[in-house]
Amino acid sequence: MKLVAGLVASVALFGSAHFLYGGDSQSMAVETASSSTFSLTANGGEAACAVQRGARVSEGLSRLDIAPDCRKLMPGIERVKLWREQADGSVAFSENGVDPIVTFGVADGDGYESYAPSTPLLALNSDNDN
């Protein structure tokens, strides 16, 4: 009986913390960003390639491996080396960790959609099964 009461209290505490700290877009970004393997698609899924977030370099900055065929989706993306997670939940891909080549916002559901540059429209979705 004490175990059940402890479990109920733990769930209530977790739910309260989630509510108090605004559990919407930022927590979605954390859940999405916990994956390390992604599929990058363009123009509604006509073409796709693999993207893998690697080791963490510093706070909010990780190494990034882009498959060579990603160049077909967006010329220049093959230069990307780093994944930077912003405070607002957006993610920027860059060559140097500062100047973004493409920037993604949190999409509805599990993943991201690009907003800069405005074309091509890219979607970044987790390949991991949870």
Contacts in CASP RR format, 6 or more apart in sequence:
PFRMAT RR
TARGET T0000
AUTHOR 0000-0000-0000
METHOD contacts of the structure
MODEL  1
MKLVAGLVASVALFGSAHFLYGGDSQSMAVETASSSTFSLTANGGEAACA
VQRGARVSEGLSRLDIAPDCRKLMPGIERVKLWREQADGSVAFSENGVDP
IVTFGVADGDGYESYAPSTPLLALNSDNDN
18 27 0 8 1.000
21 27 0 8 1.000
25 88 0 8 1.000
25 89 0 8 1.000
25 106 0 8 1.000
26 88 0 8 1.000
26 89 0 8 1.000
28 106 0 8 1.000
28 109 0 8 1.000
29 85 0 8 1.000
29 89 0 8 1.000
29 90 0 8 1.000
29 91 0 8 1.000
29 106 0 8 1.000
31 110 0 8 1.000
32 106 0 8 1.000
32 110 0 8 1.000
32 111 0 8 1.000
32 112 0 8 1.000
32 126 0 8 1.000
33 53 0 8 1.000
33 85 0 8 1.000
33 91 0 8 1.000
35 53 0 8 1.000
35 126 0 8 1.000
35 127 0 8 1.000
35 128 0 8 1.000
36 52 0 8 1.000
36 53 0 8 1.000
36 54 0 8 1.000
36 128 0 8 1.000
37 50 0 8 1.000
37 51 0 8 1.000
37 52 0 8 1.000
37 53 0 8 1.000
37 126 0 8 1.000
37 127 0 8 1.000
37 128 0 8 1.000
38 50 0 8 1.000
38 51 0 8 1.000
38 52 0 8 1.000
38 53 0 8 1.000
38 124 0 8 1.000
38 125 0 8 1.000
38 126 0 8 1.000
38 127 0 8 1.000
39 48 0 8 1.000
39 49 0 8 1.000
39 50 0 8 1.000
39 51 0 8 1.000
39 124 0 8 1.000
39 125 0 8 1.000
39 127 0 8 1.000
40 48 0 8 1.000
40 49 0 8 1.000
40 50 0 8 1.000
40 51 0 8 1.000
40 66 0 8 1.000
40 70 0 8 1.000
40 73 0 8 1.000
40 122 0 8 1.000
40 123 0 8 1.000
40 124 0 8 1.000
41 47 0 8 1.000
41 48 0 8 1.000
41 73 0 8 1.000
41 122 0 8 1.000
41 123 0 8 1.000
41 125 0 8 1.000
42 48 0 8 1.000
42 73 0 8 1.000
42 74 0 8 1.000
42 120 0 8 1.000
42 121 0 8 1.000
42 122 0 8 1.000
42 123 0 8 1.000
43 120 0 8 1.000
43 121 0 8 1.000
44 121 0 8 1.000
44 123 0 8 1.000
45 123 0 8 1.000
47 72 0 8 1.000
47 73 0 8 1.000
48 73 0 8 1.000
49 66 0 8 1.000
49 67 0 8 1.000
49 69 0 8 1.000
49 70 0 8 1.000
49 72 0 8 1.000
49 73 0 8 1.000
50 67 0 8 1.000
50 70 0 8 1.000
50 127 0 8 1.000
51 64 0 8 1.000
51 65 0 8 1.000
51 66 0 8 1.000
51 67 0 8 1.000
51 70 0 8 1.000
51 124 0 8 1.000
52 64 0 8 1.000
52 65 0 8 1.000
53 62 0 8 1.000
53 63 0 8 1.000
53 64 0 8 1.000
53 83 0 8 1.000
54 62 0 8 1.000
54 63 0 8 1.000
54 64 0 8 1.000
54 65 0 8 1.000
54 83 0 8 1.000
55 62 0 8 1.000
55 63 0 8 1.000
56 62 0 8 1.000
57 63 0 8 1.000
57 82 0 8 1.000
60 84 0 8 1.000
60 85 0 8 1.000
61 82 0 8 1.000
61 83 0 8 1.000
61 84 0 8 1.000
61 85 0 8 1.000
61 97 0 8 1.000
62 82 0 8 1.000
62 83 0 8 1.000
62 85 0 8 1.000
63 81 0 8 1.000
63 82 0 8 1.000
63 83 0 8 1.000
64 80 0 8 1.000
64 81 0 8 1.000
64 82 0 8 1.000
64 83 0 8 1.000
64 93 0 8 1.000
66 77 0 8 1.000
66 78 0 8 1.000
66 80 0 8 1.000
66 93 0 8 1.000
68 78 0 8 1.000
70 77 0 8 1.000
70 78 0 8 1.000
71 77 0 8 1.000
71 78 0 8 1.000
73 120 0 8 1.000
73 122 0 8 1.000
74 102 0 8 1.000
74 120 0 8 1.000
74 122 0 8 1.000
76 101 0 8 1.000
77 93 0 8 1.000
77 101 0 8 1.000
77 102 0 8 1.000
79 95 0 8 1.000
79 101 0 8 1.000
80 93 0 8 1.000
80 94 0 8 1.000
80 95 0 8 1.000
80 101 0 8 1.000
80 102 0 8 1.000
81 94 0 8 1.000
81 95 0 8 1.000
81 96 0 8 1.000
81 97 0 8 1.000
82 93 0 8 1.000
82 94 0 8 1.000
82 95 0 8 1.000
82 96 0 8 1.000
82 97 0 8 1.000
83 91 0 8 1.000
83 92 0 8 1.000
83 93 0 8 1.000
84 91 0 8 1.000
84 92 0 8 1.000
84 93 0 8 1.000
84 94 0 8 1.000
84 97 0 8 1.000
84 100 0 8 1.000
85 91 0 8 1.000
86 92 0 8 1.000
89 105 0 8 1.000
89 106 0 8 1.000
90 103 0 8 1.000
90 104 0 8 1.000
90 105 0 8 1.000
90 106 0 8 1.000
90 112 0 8 1.000
91 103 0 8 1.000
91 104 0 8 1.000
91 105 0 8 1.000
91 112 0 8 1.000
91 124 0 8 1.000
92 100 0 8 1.000
92 102 0 8 1.000
92 103 0 8 1.000
92 104 0 8 1.000
93 100 0 8 1.000
93 101 0 8 1.000
93 102 0 8 1.000
93 103 0 8 1.000
93 104 0 8 1.000
94 100 0 8 1.000
94 101 0 8 1.000
95 101 0 8 1.000
100 116 0 8 1.000
102 114 0 8 1.000
102 116 0 8 1.000
102 117 0 8 1.000
102 122 0 8 1.000
103 114 0 8 1.000
103 115 0 8 1.000
103 116 0 8 1.000
104 112 0 8 1.000
104 113 0 8 1.000
104 114 0 8 1.000
104 115 0 8 1.000
104 122 0 8 1.000
104 124 0 8 1.000
105 112 0 8 1.000
105 113 0 8 1.000
105 114 0 8 1.000
105 115 0 8 1.000
106 112 0 8 1.000
107 113 0 8 1.000
107 123 0 8 1.000
110 125 0 8 1.000
110 126 0 8 1.000
111 123 0 8 1.000
111 124 0 8 1.000
111 125 0 8 1.000
111 126 0 8 1.000
112 123 0 8 1.000
112 124 0 8 1.000
112 125 0 8 1.000
113 121 0 8 1.000
113 122 0 8 1.000
113 123 0 8 1.000
113 124 0 8 1.000
114 120 0 8 1.000
114 121 0 8 1.000
114 122 0 8 1.000
114 123 0 8 1.000
114 124 0 8 1.000
END
